[in-house]
Amino acid sequence: MNNKIKKLNNKIKKLNNKIKKMKKTKIIFLILFLGFFYPFHSFSEIIKQKKITDENYKDENSKDENSKDENSKDENSKDENSNVNVFLDYSSGIYSVVKKEYTEGTRFYVNCLNLEIKGKVNDKISYRFTKQLVKERIPEVERYEILDLAYLKYKWNDKLYFLFGKQPFSFGSMEYADGSSFYEYVYRYPHVYKKNNKNNYVGFSFIYHPTKDHEFKFQVINEMKPEDKEYRIIQEINYPMGYSVNWNWSMNQNNENENENENENDYDNHDHDHDKTIKNRWSYSIFQENENKKYWQLLALGSKLNWHPITVETDYILSDEDLEQNRHITNLLRLWNRDYYDIVSVKYGTYLIKLKYNFLPKWNFVVKGVYETGTSKTGENDILGENKLFQQTYTYYGGIEFVPIIKNNDINFFLAYKNSRLNYSLDQMKKENENDHFIFLGLNYRVKMI
């Protein structure tokens, strides 16, 4: 009898152990089940809640839009009017160079890396700060510049604005307007970007809009130029000043649909011209050199015709330099005479024309031609005569662009070719003639970080 009771107790214990094990297994599976599926349940609840919130937000927006039809354009430009906008711009690719009868091979390059912060403090004050790493404008030179912008723009009223701080040169022409955009880097003509405008100066500007299609701008800037020991420059003026006067105007396809206050949100980028049939940028600038009675004068006249799908740009730029800005001819003269430390006085006239054809919705074809002449203002080193034509330059560009997103140009891919022919008229300089070929393959993109 006792044996039977013991056997029965053993069976009951084994059964209890099995039940406990089953409970543990079920509990483990239950925990795994909840642990695996509950996040999805929570996520689905979040999605449902977001949908409800979005629907309510859309309903509220639709009500606001119906009650505020006059402010619909301001709603479309919400990003531009926000307090802070942070952008990262990048331009890179590969290029190949052929000089005269030999090739320099193919290499990777970075054209531009730019961090830009812009926005509005309030209805009166907007700002812009940039830190830009830019490759030297001569394609074969592997050196980089750091350009900074830091300025505030104050709105006095709907027609008058003031701009203070480190700002870009206020030059006219489409070439300088495109030069502020890294998207057009591959088509820039490097000779018009002078040595002195590598660094933006500090100053202030008055901007006046008599009408929505006309802008007058007066700029005063200065920078302390260090003494150039390599050349014989008399340091008579420590803080040379520069002055620019601009007249920018346009004619629109539909004046009634044009936003009268578009210049408030422009931040001086001149990007809002896709609806303008004709756009003109004209300027005259004069800069004092460190030496008394020595000036750099620049006349820049540019026009743009936007006749979709074709866009045509034409420019004329006259650079009158009492002291040569880029020092190119001065360095050539020093090759023949090591004791020559003066800087030549020259005058350059540059003619540019550019055509852009949007032959497919996402594809553009670009061609550009440049003709430039160089004339000496005074006789130098028994080589240059007074008012003597010493240089003629012919430059040709051709390229194809692919823009994946039609609504904007935040990213584009390009394949471009450039041929530059530099011909000197004087016998002593003809051996320095150039005939260079460049092929570029790359991309540009802009990322809005905030």
The 8 nearest C-alpha neighbors of each residue, nearest first, counted from 0:
[[1, 3, 2, 4, 5, 6, 7, 8],
 [2, 0, 4, 3, 5, 6, 7, 8],
 [1, 3, 5, 0, 4, 6, 7, 8],
 [4, 2, 6, 0, 1, 5, 7, 8],
 [3, 5, 7, 1, 2, 6, 8, 0],
 [4, 6, 8, 2, 7, 3, 9, 1],
 [7, 5, 9, 3, 8, 4, 2, 10],
 [6, 8, 4, 10, 5, 9, 3, 11],
 [9, 7, 11, 5, 10, 6, 4, 12],
 [8, 10, 6, 12, 11, 7, 5, 13],
 [9, 11, 13, 7, 8, 12, 14, 6],
 [10, 12, 8, 14, 9, 13, 15, 7],
 [13, 11, 15, 9, 14, 10, 16, 8],
 [14, 12, 16, 10, 15, 11, 9, 17],
 [13, 15, 11, 17, 12, 16, 10, 18],
 [14, 16, 18, 12, 13, 17, 19, 11],
 [15, 17, 19, 13, 18, 14, 20, 12],
 [18, 16, 20, 14, 19, 15, 21, 13],
 [17, 19, 21, 15, 16, 20, 22, 14],
 [20, 18, 22, 16, 21, 17, 15, 23],
 [21, 19, 17, 23, 22, 18, 24, 16],
 [22, 20, 18, 24, 19, 23, 25, 17],
 [23, 21, 19, 25, 20, 24, 26, 18],
 [22, 24, 26, 20, 21, 25, 27, 19],
 [25, 23, 21, 27, 22, 26, 20, 28],
 [26, 24, 22, 28, 27, 23, 29, 21],
 [25, 27, 29, 23, 24, 28, 22, 30],
 [28, 26, 24, 30, 29, 25, 23, 31],
 [29, 27, 31, 25, 30, 26, 32, 24],
 [28, 30, 26, 32, 27, 31, 25, 33],
 [29, 31, 27, 33, 32, 28, 34, 26],
 [32, 30, 34, 28, 29, 33, 35, 27],
 [31, 33, 29, 35, 30, 34, 28, 36],
 [32, 34, 30, 37, 36, 35, 31, 29],
 [33, 35, 31, 32, 37, 30, 36, 38],
 [36, 34, 32, 33, 31, 37, 38, 39],
 [35, 37, 33, 39, 38, 34, 32, 40],
 [36, 38, 40, 33, 39, 34, 35, 41],
 [39, 37, 41, 40, 36, 42, 35, 34],
 [40, 38, 42, 37, 41, 36, 43, 35],
 [39, 41, 37, 43, 38, 42, 44, 36],
 [42, 40, 38, 44, 39, 43, 37, 45],
 [41, 43, 39, 45, 44, 40, 38, 46],
 [42, 44, 46, 40, 45, 41, 39, 47],
 [43, 45, 41, 47, 42, 46, 48, 40],
 [44, 46, 42, 48, 43, 47, 49, 41],
 [47, 45, 49, 43, 48, 44, 50, 42],
 [48, 46, 44, 50, 45, 49, 43, 51],
 [47, 49, 45, 51, 46, 50, 44, 52],
 [50, 48, 52, 46, 51, 47, 53, 45],
 [51, 49, 53, 47, 52, 48, 54, 46],
 [50, 52, 48, 54, 49, 53, 55, 47],
 [51, 53, 49, 55, 50, 54, 56, 48],
 [54, 52, 56, 50, 55, 51, 49, 57],
 [55, 53, 57, 51, 56, 52, 50, 58],
 [54, 56, 58, 52, 53, 57, 59, 51],
 [55, 57, 53, 59, 54, 58, 52, 60],
 [58, 56, 60, 54, 59, 55, 61, 53],
 [57, 59, 55, 61, 56, 60, 54, 62],
 [58, 60, 56, 62, 57, 61, 55, 63],
 [61, 59, 63, 57, 62, 58, 64, 56],
 [62, 60, 64, 58, 63, 59, 57, 65],
 [61, 63, 59, 65, 60, 64, 58, 66],
 [62, 64, 60, 66, 61, 65, 67, 59],
 [65, 63, 67, 61, 66, 62, 68, 60],
 [64, 66, 62, 63, 67, 68, 61, 60],
 [65, 67, 63, 64, 68, 62, 61, 69],
 [68, 66, 64, 69, 65, 70, 63, 71],
 [69, 67, 71, 70, 64, 65, 66, 63],
 [68, 70, 67, 71, 72, 66, 73, 64],
 [71, 69, 73, 68, 72, 67, 74, 64],
 [72, 70, 74, 73, 68, 69, 75, 64],
 [73, 71, 75, 74, 70, 76, 69, 258],
 [72, 74, 76, 70, 75, 71, 77, 80],
 [73, 75, 71, 77, 72, 76, 70, 64],
 [76, 74, 72, 73, 77, 71, 78, 79],
 [75, 77, 73, 79, 74, 78, 80, 72],
 [78, 76, 74, 80, 79, 75, 81, 73],
 [79, 77, 81, 80, 76, 84, 75, 82],
 [78, 80, 76, 77, 81, 264, 118, 84],
 [79, 81, 77, 78, 119, 118, 76, 82],
 [82, 80, 78, 83, 79, 118, 77, 119],
 [81, 83, 119, 118, 120, 80, 84, 121],
 [84, 82, 118, 81, 117, 85, 116, 119],
 [85, 83, 117, 449, 116, 118, 86, 81],
 [84, 86, 116, 449, 448, 115, 447, 83],
 [87, 85, 447, 115, 446, 448, 114, 88],
 [86, 88, 114, 446, 445, 113, 115, 447],
 [89, 87, 445, 113, 112, 444, 86, 114],
 [88, 90, 112, 111, 444, 443, 445, 113],
 [91, 89, 443, 111, 110, 442, 109, 444],
 [90, 92, 109, 110, 441, 108, 442, 89],
 [441, 93, 91, 440, 108, 107, 442, 109],
 [94, 92, 107, 440, 106, 108, 439, 441],
 [95, 93, 439, 438, 105, 106, 440, 107],
 [94, 96, 105, 438, 104, 437, 106, 439],
 [97, 95, 437, 103, 436, 102, 104, 98],
 [96, 98, 102, 436, 435, 101, 103, 437],
 [99, 97, 435, 101, 100, 102, 434, 436],
 [98, 100, 434, 101, 435, 97, 433, 102],
 [99, 101, 98, 102, 97, 434, 435, 103],
 [102, 100, 98, 97, 99, 103, 96, 104],
 [103, 101, 97, 104, 96, 98, 100, 95],
 [102, 104, 96, 97, 101, 105, 95, 98],
 [105, 103, 102, 95, 96, 106, 97, 94],
 [104, 106, 95, 94, 93, 103, 96, 107],
 [107, 105, 93, 94, 108, 95, 104, 92],
 [108, 106, 93, 92, 94, 109, 105, 91],
 [107, 109, 92, 93, 91, 110, 106, 94],
 [110, 108, 91, 111, 90, 92, 134, 107],
 [111, 109, 134, 90, 91, 133, 108, 112],
 [110, 112, 133, 90, 89, 132, 109, 113],
 [113, 111, 89, 132, 88, 131, 133, 90],
 [112, 114, 131, 88, 87, 130, 132, 115],
 [115, 113, 87, 130, 129, 86, 131, 88],
 [114, 116, 129, 86, 85, 128, 113, 87],
 [117, 115, 85, 128, 84, 127, 129, 86],
 [118, 116, 127, 84, 126, 83, 128, 115],
 [117, 119, 83, 82, 126, 125, 84, 81],
 [118, 120, 125, 82, 121, 124, 126, 80],
 [119, 121, 124, 125, 82, 118, 122, 126],
 [122, 120, 123, 119, 124, 125, 82, 118],
 [121, 123, 124, 120, 119, 154, 125, 153],
 [122, 124, 154, 121, 153, 125, 155, 120],
 [125, 123, 153, 120, 121, 152, 119, 122],
 [126, 124, 119, 152, 118, 120, 151, 153],
 [127, 125, 151, 117, 118, 150, 152, 119],
 [126, 128, 117, 116, 150, 149, 151, 129],
 [129, 127, 149, 116, 148, 115, 117, 150],
 [130, 128, 115, 148, 114, 147, 131, 116],
 [131, 129, 147, 114, 113, 146, 115, 132],
 [130, 132, 113, 146, 145, 112, 133, 129],
 [131, 133, 145, 112, 111, 144, 113, 143],
 [134, 132, 111, 144, 143, 110, 131, 145],
 [133, 135, 143, 110, 142, 136, 144, 111],
 [136, 134, 143, 137, 142, 140, 133, 144],
 [135, 137, 189, 138, 134, 192, 140, 187],
 [136, 138, 135, 140, 139, 189, 134, 190],
 [139, 137, 140, 136, 135, 141, 134, 437],
 [138, 140, 137, 141, 96, 135, 136, 103],
 [141, 139, 138, 137, 142, 135, 136, 134],
 [142, 140, 139, 143, 135, 134, 138, 108],
 [143, 141, 135, 140, 134, 144, 133, 136],
 [142, 144, 134, 135, 133, 132, 145, 141],
 [143, 145, 133, 132, 134, 146, 135, 142],
 [144, 146, 132, 131, 133, 147, 143, 130],
 [147, 145, 131, 198, 130, 144, 132, 148],
 [146, 148, 130, 129, 131, 145, 149, 199],
 [147, 149, 129, 165, 128, 166, 150, 130],
 [148, 150, 128, 165, 164, 127, 166, 147],
 [151, 149, 164, 163, 165, 127, 126, 166],
 [150, 152, 126, 163, 162, 125, 153, 164],
 [151, 153, 162, 125, 161, 124, 126, 163],
 [154, 152, 124, 161, 160, 123, 155, 162],
 [153, 155, 160, 123, 156, 124, 159, 161],
 [156, 154, 159, 160, 153, 157, 123, 161],
 [155, 157, 159, 158, 154, 160, 123, 153],
 [156, 158, 159, 155, 154, 260, 208, 160],
 [159, 157, 208, 156, 207, 209, 160, 155],
 [158, 160, 207, 156, 155, 206, 157, 154],
 [161, 159, 154, 206, 155, 153, 205, 207],
 [162, 160, 205, 153, 152, 204, 206, 154],
 [161, 163, 152, 204, 203, 151, 153, 205],
 [164, 162, 203, 150, 151, 202, 152, 161],
 [165, 163, 150, 201, 202, 149, 166, 203],
 [166, 164, 201, 149, 148, 150, 200, 199],
 [165, 167, 148, 199, 164, 150, 200, 201],
 [168, 166, 199, 169, 165, 200, 148, 198],
 [169, 167, 170, 166, 199, 196, 200, 243],
 [168, 170, 167, 243, 171, 218, 245, 282],
 [171, 169, 168, 282, 175, 299, 172, 245],
 [170, 172, 281, 280, 282, 299, 300, 301],
 [301, 173, 171, 300, 280, 299, 174, 314],
 [172, 174, 176, 301, 175, 177, 314, 302],
 [175, 173, 177, 172, 176, 178, 187, 314],
 [174, 176, 178, 177, 173, 172, 170, 171],
 [175, 177, 173, 178, 174, 179, 172, 171],
 [178, 176, 174, 180, 179, 175, 183, 173],
 [177, 179, 175, 180, 176, 174, 187, 183],
 [178, 180, 177, 176, 181, 175, 268, 183],
 [181, 179, 177, 182, 178, 183, 184, 176],
 [180, 182, 184, 183, 179, 111, 90, 178],
 [183, 181, 180, 184, 443, 90, 185, 177],
 [184, 182, 181, 186, 185, 180, 177, 187],
 [185, 183, 181, 187, 186, 182, 178, 180],
 [184, 186, 183, 187, 415, 439, 182, 181],
 [187, 185, 184, 183, 188, 396, 367, 417],
 [188, 186, 184, 185, 189, 183, 178, 174],
 [187, 189, 190, 191, 186, 192, 174, 369],
 [188, 190, 136, 192, 191, 187, 137, 193],
 [191, 189, 192, 188, 193, 325, 136, 137],
 [192, 190, 189, 193, 188, 316, 349, 318],
 [193, 191, 190, 189, 196, 194, 197, 188],
 [194, 192, 195, 196, 191, 325, 324, 190],
 [193, 195, 325, 324, 196, 197, 192, 326],
 [194, 196, 193, 197, 324, 198, 325, 192],
 [197, 195, 198, 193, 194, 199, 192, 168],
 [196, 198, 195, 194, 199, 193, 146, 144],
 [199, 197, 196, 146, 200, 195, 147, 145],
 [200, 198, 167, 166, 196, 165, 197, 168],
 [199, 201, 165, 222, 221, 220, 166, 198],
 [202, 200, 165, 220, 164, 221, 166, 222],
 [203, 201, 220, 219, 164, 163, 221, 165],
 [202, 204, 163, 162, 219, 218, 164, 220],
 [205, 203, 218, 162, 217, 161, 219, 206],
 [204, 206, 161, 217, 216, 160, 218, 207],
 [207, 205, 216, 160, 159, 215, 161, 204],
 [206, 208, 159, 215, 158, 214, 209, 216],
 [209, 207, 214, 158, 210, 213, 211, 215],
 [208, 210, 158, 207, 213, 214, 211, 215],
 [211, 209, 208, 213, 212, 214, 158, 259],
 [210, 212, 259, 213, 208, 209, 260, 214],
 [213, 211, 249, 248, 210, 250, 214, 208],
 [214, 212, 248, 210, 208, 211, 247, 209],
 [213, 215, 208, 247, 207, 246, 248, 216],
 [216, 214, 246, 207, 245, 206, 208, 247],
 [215, 217, 206, 245, 205, 244, 207, 218],
 [216, 218, 244, 205, 204, 243, 245, 206],
 [217, 219, 204, 243, 242, 203, 205, 216],
 [220, 218, 242, 202, 203, 241, 204, 243],
 [221, 219, 202, 241, 201, 240, 200, 203],
 [220, 222, 240, 200, 239, 201, 241, 202],
 [221, 223, 200, 238, 224, 239, 201, 220],
 [224, 222, 238, 237, 225, 239, 221, 236],
 [223, 225, 222, 226, 237, 238, 289, 239],
 [226, 224, 227, 223, 237, 234, 228, 289],
 [225, 227, 228, 234, 224, 232, 233, 289],
 [228, 226, 229, 230, 225, 232, 231, 224],
 [229, 227, 230, 226, 231, 232, 225, 340],
 [228, 230, 227, 231, 340, 232, 226, 341],
 [231, 229, 340, 228, 227, 232, 341, 342],
 [230, 232, 340, 341, 233, 228, 229, 342],
 [233, 231, 230, 234, 227, 290, 226, 341],
 [232, 234, 290, 235, 231, 289, 226, 291],
 [235, 233, 289, 236, 290, 232, 226, 237],
 [234, 236, 290, 289, 233, 291, 237, 232],
 [237, 235, 289, 238, 234, 239, 290, 291],
 [238, 236, 223, 239, 289, 235, 224, 234],
 [237, 239, 223, 236, 222, 221, 240, 224],
 [240, 238, 287, 221, 236, 288, 289, 237],
 [241, 239, 221, 287, 220, 286, 238, 242],
 [240, 242, 286, 220, 285, 219, 221, 287],
 [243, 241, 219, 285, 284, 218, 286, 220],
 [244, 242, 284, 218, 217, 283, 169, 285],
 [243, 245, 217, 283, 282, 216, 284, 218],
 [246, 244, 282, 216, 215, 281, 247, 217],
 [245, 247, 215, 281, 214, 280, 282, 248],
 [248, 246, 280, 214, 279, 213, 281, 245],
 [247, 249, 213, 279, 212, 278, 214, 246],
 [248, 250, 278, 212, 277, 279, 251, 275],
 [251, 249, 277, 276, 275, 278, 212, 252],
 [252, 250, 275, 276, 253, 254, 274, 249],
 [251, 253, 276, 275, 254, 274, 250, 277],
 [254, 252, 251, 255, 256, 257, 274, 275],
 [253, 255, 257, 256, 251, 252, 250, 258],
 [254, 256, 253, 257, 258, 252, 251, 259],
 [257, 255, 254, 253, 258, 252, 259, 251],
 [256, 258, 254, 255, 259, 253, 251, 261],
 [259, 257, 261, 260, 256, 72, 211, 255],
 [258, 260, 211, 261, 257, 262, 210, 212],
 [259, 261, 262, 258, 263, 211, 157, 264],
 [260, 262, 258, 263, 259, 264, 265, 271],
 [263, 261, 265, 264, 260, 266, 259, 267],
 [264, 262, 261, 260, 265, 266, 154, 157],
 [265, 263, 262, 266, 261, 79, 80, 260],
 [264, 266, 262, 267, 263, 268, 269, 261],
 [267, 265, 268, 264, 263, 127, 262, 126],
 [268, 266, 265, 269, 262, 270, 264, 263],
 [267, 269, 270, 266, 265, 179, 176, 180],
 [270, 268, 267, 271, 265, 272, 176, 266],
 [269, 271, 268, 272, 265, 273, 267, 266],
 [272, 270, 269, 273, 265, 274, 261, 268],
 [271, 273, 275, 274, 270, 269, 278, 276],
 [272, 274, 275, 271, 305, 270, 276, 307],
 [275, 273, 272, 252, 251, 276, 271, 305],
 [276, 274, 251, 272, 273, 277, 250, 252],
 [275, 277, 305, 251, 252, 304, 250, 306],
 [278, 276, 304, 250, 249, 303, 275, 305],
 [277, 279, 249, 303, 302, 248, 250, 275],
 [278, 280, 302, 248, 247, 301, 249, 303],
 [281, 279, 247, 171, 172, 301, 300, 246],
 [282, 280, 300, 171, 246, 245, 299, 172],
 [281, 283, 245, 171, 299, 244, 170, 298],
 [282, 284, 298, 244, 243, 297, 299, 245],
 [285, 283, 243, 297, 242, 296, 244, 298],
 [284, 286, 296, 242, 295, 241, 297, 243],
 [287, 285, 241, 295, 294, 240, 242, 288],
 [286, 288, 294, 239, 240, 241, 293, 295],
 [289, 287, 290, 294, 293, 239, 286, 291],
 [290, 288, 236, 234, 235, 239, 237, 291],
 [289, 291, 235, 288, 233, 293, 234, 236],
 [290, 292, 293, 235, 289, 288, 236, 287],
 [293, 291, 294, 290, 287, 288, 321, 289],
 [292, 294, 288, 291, 321, 290, 287, 322],
 [295, 293, 287, 288, 286, 321, 296, 292],
 [294, 296, 320, 286, 285, 319, 321, 287],
 [297, 295, 285, 319, 284, 318, 294, 286],
 [296, 298, 318, 284, 317, 283, 319, 299],
 [297, 299, 283, 317, 316, 282, 284, 318],
 [300, 298, 316, 171, 172, 282, 281, 315],
 [301, 299, 281, 172, 315, 314, 171, 280],
 [172, 300, 302, 314, 280, 173, 279, 313],
 [303, 301, 279, 313, 278, 312, 280, 314],
 [302, 304, 312, 278, 277, 311, 279, 305],
 [305, 303, 277, 311, 310, 276, 306, 312],
 [306, 304, 310, 276, 307, 277, 303, 309],
 [307, 305, 309, 310, 308, 304, 276, 311],
 [308, 306, 309, 305, 310, 357, 356, 276],
 [307, 309, 357, 356, 306, 310, 358, 305],
 [310, 308, 356, 307, 306, 355, 357, 305],
 [309, 311, 305, 355, 304, 354, 306, 356],
 [312, 310, 354, 304, 353, 303, 355, 305],
 [313, 311, 303, 353, 352, 302, 304, 354],
 [314, 312, 352, 302, 351, 301, 353, 303],
 [315, 313, 301, 351, 300, 172, 350, 352],
 [314, 316, 350, 300, 349, 299, 301, 351],
 [317, 315, 299, 349, 298, 348, 300, 318],
 [318, 316, 348, 298, 297, 347, 349, 319],
 [317, 319, 297, 347, 346, 296, 320, 316],
 [320, 318, 346, 296, 295, 297, 317, 345],
 [321, 319, 295, 322, 323, 345, 344, 346],
 [320, 322, 344, 293, 294, 295, 323, 345],
 [323, 321, 320, 344, 342, 343, 324, 293],
 [324, 322, 320, 326, 344, 343, 325, 345],
 [323, 325, 194, 326, 193, 322, 195, 320],
 [324, 326, 194, 327, 193, 323, 195, 328],
 [327, 325, 329, 323, 324, 328, 330, 342],
 [326, 328, 330, 329, 325, 331, 323, 324],
 [329, 327, 331, 330, 326, 332, 343, 323],
 [328, 330, 326, 332, 327, 331, 342, 343],
 [331, 329, 333, 327, 328, 332, 326, 334],
 [332, 330, 328, 334, 333, 329, 327, 335],
 [333, 331, 329, 334, 330, 335, 328, 336],
 [332, 334, 336, 330, 337, 335, 331, 339],
 [333, 335, 331, 332, 336, 337, 330, 339],
 [336, 334, 333, 332, 337, 331, 339, 380],
 [335, 337, 333, 338, 339, 334, 332, 380],
 [338, 336, 333, 339, 334, 335, 340, 332],
 [339, 337, 336, 340, 333, 335, 341, 334],
 [338, 340, 337, 336, 333, 341, 332, 380],
 [341, 339, 230, 231, 338, 342, 229, 333],
 [342, 340, 231, 339, 230, 343, 232, 329],
 [343, 341, 322, 329, 323, 344, 340, 230],
 [342, 344, 323, 329, 322, 345, 341, 379],
 [345, 343, 321, 322, 376, 323, 320, 375],
 [346, 344, 375, 376, 320, 374, 323, 343],
 [345, 347, 319, 374, 318, 373, 320, 375],
 [348, 346, 373, 318, 372, 317, 374, 349],
 [347, 349, 317, 372, 371, 316, 318, 373],
 [350, 348, 371, 316, 315, 370, 317, 347],
 [351, 349, 315, 370, 369, 314, 371, 316],
 [352, 350, 369, 314, 313, 368, 315, 349],
 [353, 351, 313, 368, 312, 367, 314, 369],
 [352, 354, 367, 312, 311, 366, 368, 313],
 [355, 353, 311, 366, 310, 365, 367, 312],
 [354, 356, 365, 310, 364, 309, 311, 363],
 [357, 355, 309, 364, 363, 358, 308, 365],
 [356, 358, 363, 308, 359, 362, 309, 364],
 [357, 359, 356, 363, 362, 360, 308, 364],
 [360, 358, 362, 361, 357, 363, 356, 308],
 [361, 359, 362, 357, 358, 405, 363, 402],
 [362, 360, 402, 359, 401, 405, 403, 363],
 [361, 363, 401, 359, 400, 360, 357, 358],
 [364, 362, 357, 400, 356, 399, 358, 365],
 [363, 365, 399, 356, 355, 398, 357, 400],
 [366, 364, 355, 398, 397, 354, 399, 356],
 [367, 365, 397, 354, 396, 353, 398, 355],
 [366, 368, 353, 396, 352, 395, 354, 397],
 [367, 369, 395, 352, 394, 351, 396, 353],
 [370, 368, 351, 394, 350, 393, 395, 371],
 [369, 371, 393, 350, 392, 349, 351, 394],
 [372, 370, 349, 392, 348, 391, 350, 369],
 [371, 373, 391, 348, 390, 347, 392, 349],
 [372, 374, 347, 390, 346, 389, 388, 391],
 [375, 373, 388, 346, 387, 345, 389, 386],
 [374, 376, 345, 386, 387, 377, 385, 344],
 [377, 375, 386, 345, 344, 385, 374, 346],
 [378, 376, 385, 375, 344, 379, 384, 386],
 [377, 379, 384, 385, 383, 381, 380, 376],
 [380, 378, 383, 381, 382, 377, 384, 343],
 [379, 381, 382, 383, 378, 332, 339, 336],
 [382, 380, 379, 383, 378, 384, 332, 385],
 [383, 381, 380, 379, 384, 427, 378, 425],
 [384, 382, 379, 378, 381, 375, 380, 385],
 [383, 385, 378, 387, 386, 382, 377, 379],
 [384, 386, 377, 378, 387, 376, 375, 383],
 [387, 385, 376, 375, 374, 384, 377, 388],
 [386, 388, 384, 375, 385, 374, 389, 383],
 [389, 387, 374, 373, 390, 375, 386, 424],
 [388, 390, 424, 423, 374, 373, 425, 387],
 [391, 389, 423, 373, 372, 424, 422, 388],
 [390, 392, 372, 422, 371, 421, 423, 373],
 [391, 393, 421, 371, 420, 370, 422, 372],
 [394, 392, 370, 420, 369, 419, 421, 371],
 [393, 395, 419, 369, 418, 368, 420, 392],
 [396, 394, 368, 418, 417, 367, 369, 419],
 [397, 395, 417, 367, 366, 416, 368, 418],
 [398, 396, 366, 416, 365, 415, 367, 417],
 [397, 399, 415, 365, 414, 364, 416, 366],
 [398, 400, 364, 414, 413, 363, 365, 415],
 [401, 399, 413, 363, 412, 362, 364, 402],
 [400, 402, 362, 412, 411, 361, 413, 403],
 [401, 403, 411, 361, 404, 362, 405, 410],
 [404, 402, 361, 405, 401, 411, 410, 408],
 [405, 403, 402, 406, 407, 408, 361, 410],
 [404, 406, 407, 361, 403, 402, 360, 408],
 [407, 405, 404, 408, 409, 403, 402, 361],
 [408, 406, 405, 409, 404, 410, 402, 403],
 [407, 409, 410, 411, 402, 404, 406, 405],
 [408, 410, 445, 444, 407, 411, 446, 443],
 [411, 409, 444, 408, 443, 445, 402, 412],
 [410, 412, 402, 443, 401, 442, 408, 444],
 [411, 413, 442, 401, 400, 441, 443, 402],
 [414, 412, 400, 441, 399, 440, 442, 401],
 [413, 415, 440, 399, 398, 439, 400, 441],
 [416, 414, 398, 439, 397, 438, 413, 399],
 [415, 417, 438, 397, 437, 396, 398, 439],
 [418, 416, 396, 437, 395, 436, 438, 419],
 [417, 419, 436, 395, 394, 435, 437, 420],
 [420, 418, 394, 435, 434, 393, 421, 395],
 [421, 419, 434, 393, 433, 392, 394, 422],
 [420, 422, 392, 433, 432, 391, 434, 419],
 [423, 421, 432, 391, 390, 392, 420, 424],
 [424, 422, 390, 429, 389, 425, 428, 432],
 [423, 425, 389, 390, 422, 426, 429, 388],
 [426, 424, 428, 427, 423, 389, 429, 382],
 [425, 427, 429, 428, 424, 423, 430, 382],
 [428, 426, 425, 429, 430, 382, 431, 424],
 [429, 427, 426, 425, 430, 431, 423, 424],
 [430, 428, 423, 431, 426, 432, 427, 425],
 [429, 431, 432, 428, 427, 426, 423, 433],
 [430, 432, 429, 428, 433, 423, 422, 421],
 [433, 431, 422, 429, 421, 430, 423, 434],
 [432, 434, 421, 420, 435, 431, 422, 99],
 [433, 435, 420, 99, 419, 98, 421, 436],
 [436, 434, 98, 419, 418, 97, 99, 433],
 [435, 437, 418, 97, 417, 96, 98, 419],
 [436, 438, 96, 417, 416, 95, 418, 97],
 [439, 437, 416, 95, 94, 415, 417, 96],
 [440, 438, 94, 415, 414, 93, 416, 441],
 [441, 439, 414, 93, 92, 413, 94, 415],
 [92, 440, 442, 91, 413, 412, 93, 439],
 [441, 443, 412, 411, 91, 90, 413, 92],
 [444, 442, 90, 411, 410, 89, 182, 412],
 [443, 445, 410, 409, 89, 88, 411, 90],
 [446, 444, 88, 409, 87, 410, 89, 447],
 [447, 445, 87, 86, 448, 88, 444, 409],
 [446, 448, 86, 449, 85, 87, 445, 84],
 [449, 447, 85, 86, 446, 87, 84, 445],
 [448, 85, 84, 447, 83, 86, 446, 116]]
